[in-house]
Amino acid sequence: MTKKIVIAISGPPGAGSTSIAREVAKKLKLKYFCIGKIQKKFGKTKKEAAASLEVWKTELGKSEKFHKNVLDKTQIEKAKEGNIVISAKLSIFMLKNLADYKIWLDTSLKVRARRTAMRDKIPVERALKEIIKREKIEREIWKKIYGFDYFDQKYSADFVLDNSKLTLKQAVNKILEFIEREEKKKKLQSNI
């Protein structure tokens, strides 16, 4: 791809947005950025889900200034540079005027818990509890800060992918196929 493309990939905790975004970026030879890595580095534990939950429970995690002045600004700046795939829980909303493609991953809670348990090497029951707690906190805080439920980004996405029964490779291929189809449509329209 020669133009400066921006792809935003989002979804609920454990949906695979980080892994999928990283692979899509690799396949398209684009930069990759995950806003969650900034937030998670403030956690004490090495387990990804637990670290994120820890941060949400702190004053920093609840801080509107932290979200707007650090997390939001960072992903907007990265998107303006172009040629990037951004994985962030609010990327569809934050990058609505910057992203060429906004993708929401729709994954069942059961599958998200199982995948999180495997990734973090914890029992599935613990992963499920952590995801449910994190979702509740995220939804409440972001509703207060931004005035909407971030799960509603699904309705603003250009492509919604249920990856509950897909492997990482299959999910990445479906996204690449979607982007290829859309790029062909744009090319045809520009030739008219």
N, C-alpha and C positions, 0 to 999 in steps of 0.2 A: 504494500500500500504506500502510495506516495504522498497523499494529503495528510494533514495533521488530524488524526482520528482520536476520539476520546470514547472509551467504553466504560460505563458504570455498571458494576455488578453488586447486587445487594440481596439480602434475604435475612430470615430470622437466624438466631444463634444456632450454630451447628449445621447449617444448610450446605456448607461447602463453598461459600462465596470466596474465601481466601484461596483455597486450593484451585478452584476453577479459574478464578481471575489470573492467578499466577501462570497457569497452563495456557490460557487463551493468549496472554501477553507473549509467552514464549513462542507459541505457534505463529503469531502474527508479527513477531520480532518488534514488539513494542515494549516500552518501559512498564513496570508494574509498581503499584503503590497500594499499601494496605493501611488505612487510617487506624485500625484497631491495634496495630503494633505500637503506635504512640501511646495510646491509652493503657495498654497492657503492661508497658514497661514501668508503670507506676505501681504495679502489683508486686507483692513479695513472693508469691509462689511461682513455681515454674510451669504449673499446669495452666494451660491457656484459659479454659472456661473459669476456673477458680480465680485466676488473676484478674480477669475482667470483672467478675462479680465483686471482688475485693475493692476495686477502684470505684465501682458504682456506689458502694456503701460509704465512701469518703466524701468529705466536703468538696474536694476537687471534682469527683465524679458527678456531683450534683450541681456544680457551678456552671451557670449560664455563660459566664465569661470564658471559662475553659473550653466549653463546647464551641462557642461562636468565634472566639479570638484565636484559638489554637487549632482545634480539630477541623472546623468548617473552613477557615481561611486556608489551612494547609492543603486540603483537597481541592479547593477552588484554584489556588495558585498552581498546583500540579496539573490540573485539567487545562489551564490556560497555556501551559507549555506544549500540550498536545502530544500525540503519539504515545498514549498511555492507557492502561487498563487500571481502573481504580476500584478497589474493594472497600466498601464502607456501608455501614448500616443505613446511613442517610444519603447515600450518593445519588439516588434517583431524584430526590428532592433538591439537594444542594447543587447538583449539576444539571438541572432540568434544561437550562439554556446553553450549556457547554458540551454536554455529552451527545455524541452522534447516535449512540445506542445505549438504552437503559434496560438492564436485564434484571428481573426478579426471580430468585430461586424459591420455588414453592416446595417445601419438603416436609413430610409428616414429622410430628413430634417424636414418635417412636424411632424413626430412622435417625433423626438428628441426635437423639440420646445415645443410640447405639454407636454412631460414628464418633461422637464426642468421647464416649467411654474408651473406644479403641485408640483414638488419638492421644488422649491424656492418660491412658492406662489406669482407668478407675472403673469401679463397678457401674453398670448401666443405670441402676437405681439412683446412685449419687449423681451421675451425669444428668439424668432426667430432672432431679430436684434442682440442680444448679441452673439448668436451662430455664426451668419454669420461674425460678426466683429472678434470674437475670432479665428475662422477657418482661416480667411484671415491673421491675425497677426501670428498665429502659423505656417502656411504654409510658409509665407515669411521668418520669422526668422529662422526656422529650415532648410529651403532650403539654406539659407545663411551659416548657421553653418555646416550642414551635407551634403549638396549637393544633396538632394533629397526631393521629396514631400512625407510627411509622410503618406498620403492616399495610396501611392503605396505599403505600407507594406502588404496591402490586398493580393498582388500577391506572397508574401513570406510566408503567413500564411499556417499552416497545415490544418486549418479548418476555413471557412468563414461562419458565421451564420447571415442570415437576420432575425433580431428579431423584425422587424417592426410590425408584427401582433402577436407576442408571449408575453405571460405574463412572468414575472420574473421566475416563477417556470418552465414554458415550456422551456425557453431559457437555464436555468441551466440544466434541464434534457437532452436536446439535446447535450450539451457540455459533460455531464457525459457519455452519450451513446457513443459519439465519442471516448472519452478517453478509455472507457472500450473496445470498438472494437479494438482500436490500441494496447492496452496492451495485448489483447488476440493474436493479430497477432504477436507481438514481442515474446510472450511466445512460440507460435507455431514455429516460425523461429529459436528460440534458441534451440528447441528440435530436430531440423532437423540435 
